[in-house]
Amino acid sequence: MFAYLGLEVRRTLRDTGFVIGGIALPVLMYLLFTNIGGGSDHERWKTTSMIGMAAYGAVIAALNTGTGVAEDKTTGWLRQLRVTPMTPREVVTGRALTGAVTVLPAIVAVFAAGGLVNGVRMAAWQWAAAAVLLWLGSLPFTMLGLGNGYRLTAQTTGVVNTACNLGLAVLGGLWFPVDLFPGWLRTLSDYTPTHRFAELGTSVTDGGGIAFGTVAVLIAWLLAFGSYAVTSYRRAARTV
């Protein structure tokens, strides 16, 4: 399984589309959003937006794992995996670990833009803790991408993953503060995985602890998306 993991990581990091969409785009959006306007709370917004855009980049990278899976079905790679000793759970786990590795460049790139360009200042442990929490919290989105990739065609997967990415980013407040939402939308946002995902990072930058509700919601989504991914793989293995 670890040999399979290494192969998939190398394939992903050589993908130009992934580098542009999953790493460069969140950095550019972060610099754009934080260098327009001003105000007394502008410095705090640079930090909060940094977390949101790092989370956004991580979601893009995580979902991209599913796009690669859909392409594997087209090329026959999934059929080859069926003759290996790996179980469906091991195949999905290997792909999930691939997603976990490839989200790191997106997080690091946005953090670097925050520190080097926007002058965000935090203690060393805060930088490290925020990065690790965002890294761990990205797993539910990797599972969602995998489920879509195993279940759908390559073209449809790209469309669905983009819709999931944009919808969850907006609803979760990764682009704009949820304080700007109307009351009903703010309530809905509390139950989205993206909002709770960003809260992992802001809990560190704001100096507070991680709320139990944040962990509970993310675990619930992880179980739901993980089951979806395994079920989709088994279905694909029977039909491909």
Buried (B, 14 or more C-beta within 10 A) or exposed (E): EEEBBEEBBEBBEEBEEBBEBBBEBBBEBBBEBBEEEEEEEEBEBBBBBBBBBBBBBBBBBBBBBBBBBBBBBEEEBBEEBEEEEBEBEBBBBBBBBBBBBBBBBBBBBBBEBBBEBBEBEBEEEBBEBBBBBBBEBBBBBBBBBBBBBBBBBBEEBBEBBBEBBEEBBBBBBBBEEBEEBEEEEBEBBBBBBBBBBBBBBBBBBBEEEBEEEBBEBBEBBBEBBBEBBBBBBEEBBEEB
